[in-house]
Amino acid sequence: MSLFKTLTRTSFRPISRCYSRSVTTKRPHFPCVEVHAVRESQLRQMAVNPIPSSTSSTDSDSAESGPEPPYARPNPKSYHVYHDPAPLQLTYSSQLPSFDVAYETWGQLSPKKDNAILLHTGLSASSHAASTALNSAPGWWEKFIGPGKALDTNQFFIICTNVIGGCYGSTGPSSIDPTSGTHYATNFPILSIFDMVRAQFRLLDHLEIDKLYASVGSSMGGMQSLAAGWLHPERVGKVVSISGTARSSPSAVAMRYAQRSVLMADPNWNYGFYYDGLPPHTGMKLARQIATITYRSGPEWDLRFGRQMRPILEQSPDKPRTPALCPDFLIETYLDHQGEQFCLKYDANSLIYISKAMDLFDLTVSSLSANHLNTPSVPSSTSTHSLSPSSTPHRTSHSKSHPPPVNPAPHLTDLAEGMQPLAKIPTLVLGVQSDILFTVEQQREMVDALRLAGNDQVSYYELGGVWGHDTFLLDVLNVGGAIRGFLS
């Protein structure tokens, strides 16, 4: 029962000397709304009497969340931090004066340092991709990393970082600005995917790794994986992009904008300066609910929840079930739970900055030129100026079952020209047919553009299933098998 269930008495003035009455009304009870007030009260109490942080990154409520992998804030003692005192040049701003990159590793670096794989994360994941000696909790890609797995630690040295802009150990909006001694908040500069990758390669320089065996990433990590090959084609041996994109679609931009909008509308957000007060927990919960809808698929909701309603304790068998305005269907309770689990685990400003970086990602040569991103020189005579999708059917045929479109997108040649730095890098692209966030059309477009740019070493697979965008987290057999085969 809610702590905030109350009765409100409203008195009315008499309309004449001989008539008056007092009316007692019962205030409606909305647990899903009142929980926000309860949480805010608890946060205020914690500000007065802080509770020591747990050393574990496990989620006590994970059993209620279904098959999703755990997302939690890792203990700072469980990861490494590379501090770079030199400035980091940024795409849209001048620079960060210095920066930190949190990272974890698995496997052993070979004597020649030629077996390193850089694993890129999605938007909200930490560097804790798999369990380690310092942190035994399962990581977000636990079943894909280890001896004999997709990223085989018997063969490879795996490195995973928390991206710049994040809140799990790397420099981001919640970090202290060395020039002011206070949190950056929204004084933090706007980031690009390229900036994240530049910071990662500074870490690789520190580790004295000259060339990666492979760059691997899913979702936003797929963007980073492409950006790594684009920025440093001579330093990346192979590229893997799983449910990624080379150009954010308008629909994905719209979804992320909606998340930022509800978050920034939370009064606690306070223009981003909430670090000495209450975080925008309600906005974060709603943003996560919107995101969760894009991560899965309608067919999965049908199989998993259908139109089932939550059980209620007191229900008369001879009367129809009384609907509630709060979560009533099981799918509603699932979204509510997902929002609750996430709203205090991730920094709101990090969500805003990183999701914006995803929106800005565009490898068309016109976009790259507009942002003064000069295409790296590539030892290749291939030029897209003389190519068109219709004149090169072999290069743009991504599969027998999915031939190139009769009317290709107007920007395809523009994208192919922008992706020329990747022309000599063997690339694996995985798409998921039920993905509504990074659709298979985007995967096919990426493959077409790579082949149009002259890359004849592109492998492309489309996966079935009902898990939608989150397939890269859950389909160990197909996703893991494709990666293992491509890397071998």
Buried (B, 14 or more C-beta within 10 A) or exposed (E): EBEBEEEEEEEEEEEEEEEEEEEEEEEEBBBBBBBBEEBBEEBEEEEEEEEEEEEBBEBEEBEEBBEBBBBBBBBEEBBBBBEBEEEBEBBEEEEBEBBBBBBBBBBEBEEEBBBBBBBBBBBBBBBBBBBBEEBEBBBBBBBBBBEEBBBBBEBBBBBBBBBBBBBBBBBBBBBEBEEEEEBBBBEBBBBBBBBBBBBBBBBBEEBEBEBBBBBBBBBBBBBBBBBBBBBBBBBBBBBBBBBBBBBBBEEBBEBBEBBBEBBBEBEBBBEBBBBEEBBBBBBBBBBBBBBBBBBBBEEBBEEBBEEEBEEEEEEEEEEEEEEBEBBBBBBBBBBBBBBBBBBBBBBBBBBBBBBBBBBBBBBBBEBBEEBEBEBBEBEBEBEBEEBBBEEBEEBBBBEEEBEBBEEBBEBBBBBBBBBBBBBBBBBBBBBBBBBBBBBBBBBBBBBBBBBBBBBEBBBBBBBEBBBBBBBBBBBBEBBBEBBBEBBE
